[in-house]
């Protein structure tokens, strides 16, 4: 499981956008996000680098 700190998420629509971005490359991925902490947990076969890039491309950059 990946836990990534993401910036810019403010609503359920943001969570849906992140979920769609990941599931476009890994349809079996399970994505959960916490708006308060800006943490996205992902169960996926994607590498952390690819998952991070997909979220950044969707407008939600991953911070370290």
N, C-alpha and C positions, 0 to 999 in steps of 0.2 A: 504494500500500500504506500502511495505517495501522499505526503502532506506538504502542501505548498502555500506560502503566504502570497496572496494576490492583492493588488490594489485596484480600487475603482468600483468594487461591487457595492451597490446601494439598495438593490431590490430583488424580488423574485425573478424578474426578467433577466437580471444580470446572471443569476444562478443558472437559469435556463440556457442563456447564451454560452456559458462556460461548459455546461453539460453537452450541448449540441456540438460544440467545437471538438470535445474529446471523443464523443460517440461517433462523429463522422469518420474518425480513423480507427476506432475500436468500439464497434457497436455493442459489445458485451460489457464495456466499462461501467462501473458503478461510481457515481460522482455525488458527493455531498459537500455542502458549503455552509459556513457559519458567517453571516454578514457582520456580526459584532467583532469577531476576531480576524476576519478576512482570510480564514484558513479554508483551503479546499482539499478534501481527502478524496483520493482517486484509487480505485482498485482497477488496474489496467495492465495490459501487457506492453504498453508503450514505455519507452525510456523516459526518465525525468526530463531530459533535454527536449524531447519531442513534445511531451505534454506541456512543458513550459512555453515552448514556441507556439503551440496551438492556442493556448490561452492568451498569449501576447497578441497574436494575430486577430483574436476576437475582441481585442481592446482592453484586456485585463492583464497587465504586465505582472510577472512574478518577481517579488523582491527577495533578497537573500536574508 
